Amino acid sequence: MNKELNGYVIYCKDTNSEVAFGVVSDDYECIANSNYIPNRLKHYLVQIEDKRFFEHKGIDIRGISRAFVENLKAGKIIQGGSTISQQVARNILKDNRKTISRKLRETIKAIQLESNYSKDEILNLYFNNVYFGKNLRGIRTAGLYYFGKELDKLNQAELLYLLTILRGPNYYLKRPDKARERYIFLSNTLFETKLISKNRNQKNIKSQLSFKNNQLQPIKSASIPYIIEKTDNEQQKLTSTIDIKIQSFAKQFVSKSKYPLSIIAIKNNKVVAFASSYGTDYPFISKSNVGSTLKPFLYCQLRDSGISQLENFDAVKNSLNWDVREAGYYKSYLNLSEALYYSNNNVFINAASKNNIDNSIAFLADIFKRDKSEFYPSSILGATKKGISLFELASAYSSFFSLKNLTDSRKECLIILNKIFIDKLGFTVENAFLKTGTTNDNKERFAILGNPELTFAVLRNENAINDESKEGGFMKEISRNFSKFFKINKNYLWI
């Protein structure tokens, strides 16, 4: 089902307007499909690129001969002999090598296209596959990137600019003076061939184009079910839950990190941002043990089951005789509040055992909407049968600590998590929480932070080169980035 959405444009909200932020693509390229290609654009293309398009069958011998003569006269390549059909074939094959074998494949493909598609369909294929620089393919993608507009909203000058850079987008984008020269040349050509009026030609030449460079991102199809609110199949458009400002923060956080990171943000039970060093679907489909990030849930369950906040438990050894690793020993005995603050494993094992560990396991299964068989006694330490995704972890925190679900034990828990936030990150945000989790051998690190209205889950993956013990550099990086975020977004505080 999701594969059928490849090429759909994903929109998100920016205040009261919509902004295209991505294209559904399992490739690294953004290729936005369009059922609408302006007829005038097709006429312009034929005039500029292949005047005999409607006469040949994919290969234009006269065009090739003419280009050879002109190039010979000039002493350099000034004309190409490729037809529009050959250019479509090249874009579909994605092979730009200057070899005889590539040219042969391109020629065969062009003839096949002519046999299987009408001329109008070939023009549609051209505009949906043509390369526009960077990781952009298709004229719809280019319009959204360079001008922030859908095709039907582009004016004549903007359409002409996109035709201008077709022959060498990377070349013309780096040389605006050359792009301007070709733009004027094409406008004059269209006027001389009576495809546009004198008045339109003058307006084109006088036009001052405003470029947006709206960053588009290829979003893998596996991510789509988690972020989509509305689907418009006619316009091949998806309306998402993504908040453009939070998404921008998340993307920069990952791209600027010296560690491989994944991040997701959930606001009011909806995904508003996500990014990962390992692909946009990673926060949703990758599952692993999550360490001590499950302790806040257990704290509330144990408190609600009658465990006193001040009752002390052995912090060095446990009743199950498990050999567990601790970050450090602060006291031989800790109460539940201290154990949550210090992430002491032994205390939680001992408290859960006293209360019947099966109750804690059933509670965790309910929190994550899983069958109880997927949880073990070791789930007290964050281990599960199938693992937990970053999305599931963030969703659980967002729902569990939502304002409407706050009980006395959860408020109590949040006070402790707020102290962890302040002490670990080094700055104060009223009522913000933080809980970290470390899995075996310090290979993956988790941090859940934010508040019940806006919850972030961050995963630092293994990176042997920059690996530091426990949280070290990871916490510094989170502190540096989130201190800026919370100062900018003061409206995300909760009471």
Summary of the structure (lengths in Angstrom):
residues: 495
radius of gyration: 29.3
end to end distance: 41.6
largest distance: 94.0
contacts: 1571
relative contact order: 0.09
helix: 51%
strand: 16%
